[in-house]
Amino acid sequence: MEKDKQDRFFERFQTSLREHLLTFNDGVIAIIITIMVSSIPAPRNDGEFWYDAHRIFITFKRATKQVVIADFFY
């Protein structure tokens, strides 16, 4: 009987610990992503950004797979 209680307690403890660690991990990742995003400088002038993008992409006759991928990451 006592062994059964200990086993149930240990099982609940393991489940609880796993959930706490997963929640902590999610929080740490969220903080890291926030810090990374906040360090990205915003464009000084939105019009300037769109003008440059238009000027660059007007030279393409058609978009290849590599251009689409590069545009996605830029």
BELQUIHU-V959344 format. One record per backbone hydrogen bond with DSSP energy under -0.5 kcal/mol. NH is the residue of the N-H (numbers start at 1). CO is the residue of the C=O. Records with the same first field share a line. If there is no record, write none. Layout:
NH=CO + CO
This chain:
5=1
6=2
7=3
8=4
9=5
10=6
11=7
12=8
13=9
14=10
15=11
16=12
17=13
18=14
19=15
20=16
21=17
22=18
23=19
24=20
25=21
26=22
27=23
28=24
29=25
30=26
31=27
32=28
33=29
34=30
35=31
36=32
37=33
38=34
39=35
40=37
41=39
49=45
50=46
51=47
52=48
53=49
54=50
55=51
56=52
57=53
58=54
59=56
60=57
64=62
68=64
69=65
70=66
71=67
72=68
73=69
74=70
